[in-house]
């Protein structure tokens, strides 16, 4: 009886822990933006001509089963314009068979300046109870925020461990080294997982330990994903930080 209660308690804690993690992942980008370490500057755009066109597309958006039968989505935002865009984001609106909007969610990546021709991953979830037959993507890109000088960061010692249990995590670990001659502030790590066909299957973003990295210094990171759309064959890990 004691052993049974112990196992039940562990199982319940696992469910609670997974629920907490699920709610955090659902708004990972928003959480980083609201953290004290993430200082978003204001003002004019950084280094791009004001006459450049702002245009972006959300590509390869795919749906898969998320935690607790939630509907999980992952895709990539491409800068298809001629000017850098800031905090790339897309709004996805879902419709039922009658063409009525039933819910919407945002797909966002925390990058202050995404150059033309580049891409960043983003992911989101919607409740399993949401029934829809179609969706529409709305993107209103904004110019890149003035962010001072971008830090030169190197990502090394990367290891990926697929989850082994139902309530386990897909985990990416590594180290970021600041090769700049100034302190890199608000350093984030952006993880993209791809299948054998090169299609994105998972994405997340997180801050490095301590958030800031002094010149010549290093910091570790651990990025976790509850669920992915399929087995990851390759991955890309980017790190971004700024002088201010």
C-alpha positions as CSV (number, residue, x, y, z in Angstrom):
1,X,0.0,0.0,0.0
2,X,2.8,2.4,0.9
3,X,4.6,1.6,-2.3
4,X,1.4,2.1,-4.3
5,X,0.8,5.5,-2.7
6,X,4.4,6.5,-3.4
7,X,4.2,5.6,-7.1
8,X,0.8,7.4,-7.3
9,X,2.2,10.5,-5.7
10,X,5.2,10.5,-8.1
11,X,2.9,10.0,-11.1
12,X,0.7,12.9,-9.9
13,X,3.7,15.1,-9.4
14,X,4.8,14.3,-12.9
15,X,1.5,15.3,-14.3
16,X,1.5,18.6,-12.3
17,X,5.1,19.3,-13.4
18,X,4.3,18.6,-17.0
19,X,1.2,20.9,-16.8
20,X,3.3,23.7,-15.4
21,X,5.9,23.2,-18.1
22,X,3.3,23.2,-20.8
23,X,1.9,26.5,-19.6
24,X,5.4,28.0,-19.6
25,X,6.3,26.8,-23.1
26,X,3.0,28.1,-24.4
27,X,4.2,31.7,-23.9
28,X,8.0,31.3,-23.9
29,X,8.7,34.3,-26.0
30,X,6.4,36.5,-24.0
31,X,8.1,35.4,-20.7
32,X,11.5,36.3,-22.0
33,X,10.3,39.7,-23.2
34,X,8.8,40.4,-19.8
35,X,11.9,39.3,-17.8
36,X,14.0,42.1,-16.2
37,X,17.1,41.0,-18.2
38,X,15.4,41.6,-21.5
39,X,15.7,45.3,-22.3
40,X,14.0,46.1,-25.6
41,X,15.4,49.5,-26.8
42,X,13.2,52.0,-28.6
43,X,13.9,54.5,-31.3
44,X,14.8,54.2,-35.0
45,X,15.7,51.1,-36.8
46,X,19.2,49.7,-36.6
47,X,21.4,49.8,-39.6
48,X,18.6,49.4,-42.3
49,X,17.4,52.0,-44.8
50,X,14.1,53.5,-43.9
51,X,13.0,53.1,-47.5
52,X,13.3,49.3,-47.4
53,X,10.2,47.1,-47.7
54,X,8.9,45.2,-44.7
55,X,7.6,41.8,-45.6
56,X,7.6,38.4,-44.0
57,X,6.0,34.9,-44.4
58,X,5.2,32.1,-42.1
59,X,6.3,28.9,-43.8
60,X,6.1,25.2,-43.2
61,X,3.5,25.5,-40.4
62,X,2.7,22.1,-39.2
63,X,0.4,20.7,-36.6
64,X,1.1,17.8,-34.2
65,X,-0.3,16.4,-31.0
66,X,0.9,18.3,-28.0
67,X,0.7,17.6,-24.3
68,X,-2.7,16.6,-23.0
69,X,-4.0,16.3,-26.6
70,X,-3.4,19.9,-27.1
71,X,-2.9,21.1,-30.7
72,X,0.7,22.1,-31.1
73,X,2.1,24.1,-34.1
74,X,5.6,24.9,-35.3
75,X,6.9,26.9,-38.3
76,X,9.4,29.4,-39.5
77,X,9.1,33.1,-40.1
78,X,11.0,34.2,-43.2
79,X,12.0,37.9,-43.9
80,X,11.1,38.2,-47.5
81,X,11.4,42.0,-47.6
82,X,14.5,44.3,-48.2
83,X,14.7,45.7,-44.7
84,X,15.4,44.1,-41.3
85,X,12.4,43.4,-39.2
86,X,12.1,43.4,-35.4
87,X,10.6,40.7,-33.1
88,X,9.3,38.6,-36.0
89,X,5.8,37.4,-35.3
90,X,2.7,36.1,-37.0
91,X,-1.0,35.8,-35.9
92,X,-2.7,32.6,-36.8
93,X,-6.6,32.7,-36.9
94,X,-8.5,29.4,-36.9
95,X,-12.0,29.0,-38.5
96,X,-14.7,26.4,-38.3
97,X,-16.7,25.0,-41.3
98,X,-19.0,28.0,-41.3
99,X,-16.1,30.4,-41.7
100,X,-16.4,31.7,-38.2
101,X,-13.2,32.5,-36.3
102,X,-13.0,30.2,-33.2
103,X,-9.5,31.1,-31.8
104,X,-6.2,32.7,-32.6
105,X,-2.6,32.5,-31.4
106,X,0.7,34.2,-32.0
107,X,3.9,32.7,-33.3
108,X,6.8,34.8,-32.2
109,X,10.6,34.9,-32.1
110,X,12.6,37.3,-29.9
111,X,15.1,38.7,-32.4
112,X,15.5,42.5,-32.5
113,X,16.8,42.6,-36.1
114,X,16.1,39.8,-38.6
115,X,18.0,40.6,-41.8
116,X,16.4,40.1,-45.3
117,X,16.6,36.5,-46.5
118,X,17.0,35.1,-43.0
119,X,14.5,33.0,-41.0
120,X,13.7,32.2,-37.3
121,X,11.5,29.4,-35.9
122,X,8.4,29.9,-33.8
123,X,5.8,27.7,-32.1
124,X,2.5,27.8,-30.2
125,X,-0.4,25.7,-29.0
126,X,-4.2,25.9,-28.9
127,X,-6.6,23.9,-26.7
128,X,-7.6,20.5,-27.9
129,X,-11.2,21.5,-27.6
130,X,-10.7,24.0,-30.4
131,X,-12.3,22.6,-33.6
132,X,-11.3,24.2,-36.9
133,X,-11.0,23.3,-40.5
134,X,-8.9,26.1,-41.8
135,X,-6.6,28.9,-40.7
136,X,-5.3,32.3,-41.9
137,X,-1.9,33.8,-41.2
138,X,-1.6,37.6,-40.6
139,X,1.8,39.3,-40.4
140,X,2.4,43.0,-39.9
141,X,6.2,43.2,-39.8
142,X,7.8,46.2,-37.9
143,X,11.2,47.7,-38.4
144,X,14.1,46.4,-36.4
145,X,14.6,48.0,-33.1
146,X,17.8,50.0,-32.5
147,X,19.8,47.5,-30.5
148,X,23.4,48.9,-30.6
149,X,26.1,46.6,-31.8
150,X,25.2,42.9,-32.1
151,X,27.5,40.6,-30.1
152,X,29.7,38.0,-31.8
153,X,28.6,34.8,-30.1
154,X,29.8,31.2,-30.6
155,X,27.7,28.1,-29.7
156,X,29.7,25.0,-28.8
157,X,29.3,21.7,-26.8
158,X,25.8,21.2,-28.2
159,X,24.1,17.9,-27.2
160,X,20.5,16.8,-27.9
161,X,18.7,14.2,-25.9
162,X,15.2,13.0,-27.1
163,X,12.7,12.4,-24.3
164,X,12.5,8.9,-23.1
165,X,9.4,9.0,-21.0
166,X,5.8,10.2,-21.5
167,X,6.3,13.2,-19.2
168,X,9.9,13.7,-20.1
169,X,11.5,16.5,-22.1
170,X,13.4,16.8,-25.3
171,X,16.6,18.6,-24.1
172,X,19.2,20.6,-25.9
173,X,22.3,21.7,-23.9
174,X,25.3,23.7,-24.9
175,X,27.6,26.7,-24.2
176,X,27.7,30.2,-25.6
177,X,31.0,32.2,-25.7
178,X,31.1,35.9,-26.2
179,X,33.8,36.8,-28.6
180,X,33.1,40.5,-28.6
181,X,35.1,43.2,-26.8
182,X,32.0,44.2,-24.8
183,X,29.4,42.5,-22.5
184,X,26.6,40.8,-24.4
185,X,23.3,41.6,-22.8
186,X,20.0,39.7,-22.9
187,X,21.6,36.7,-24.6
188,X,19.1,34.2,-25.9
189,X,19.4,30.8,-27.6
190,X,17.0,29.8,-30.4
191,X,16.7,26.1,-31.2
192,X,15.3,24.6,-34.4
193,X,14.9,20.8,-34.9
194,X,14.6,19.3,-38.4
195,X,13.6,15.9,-39.7
196,X,15.4,13.9,-42.4
197,X,13.6,15.9,-45.1
198,X,14.8,19.2,-43.6
199,X,11.4,20.2,-42.4
200,X,11.1,21.8,-39.0
201,X,9.7,19.5,-36.2
202,X,10.3,21.6,-33.1
203,X,11.5,24.9,-31.8
204,X,12.0,26.8,-28.6
205,X,14.0,29.7,-27.2
206,X,15.6,30.4,-23.8
207,X,18.1,32.6,-22.1
208,X,21.6,31.6,-21.1
209,X,22.6,31.3,-17.5
210,X,22.9,34.7,-16.0
211,X,21.4,36.3,-19.2
212,X,24.4,38.5,-19.8
213,X,27.9,37.3,-20.9
214,X,31.0,39.4,-20.2
215,X,33.6,39.9,-23.0
216,X,35.5,36.7,-23.5
217,X,33.2,34.9,-21.1
218,X,30.9,31.9,-21.5
219,X,27.5,30.7,-20.2
220,X,25.6,27.5,-20.4
221,X,22.1,27.0,-21.6
222,X,19.4,24.2,-21.4
223,X,16.5,24.4,-23.8
224,X,13.6,22.0,-23.3
225,X,10.7,20.9,-25.6
226,X,7.8,18.9,-24.3
227,X,6.8,17.6,-27.7
228,X,8.0,17.6,-31.3
229,X,6.3,16.8,-34.6
230,X,8.6,13.9,-35.3
231,X,12.1,12.6,-34.7
232,X,14.9,15.2,-35.1
233,X,17.6,14.3,-37.5
234,X,19.5,17.6,-37.5
235,X,19.2,20.9,-35.6
236,X,20.3,24.5,-35.6
237,X,21.2,26.5,-32.5
238,X,21.5,30.3,-32.8
239,X,22.5,32.7,-30.1
240,X,21.8,36.5,-30.1
241,X,22.9,39.2,-27.7
242,X,23.6,43.0,-27.9
243,X,25.8,45.7,-26.4
244,X,22.8,47.3,-24.8
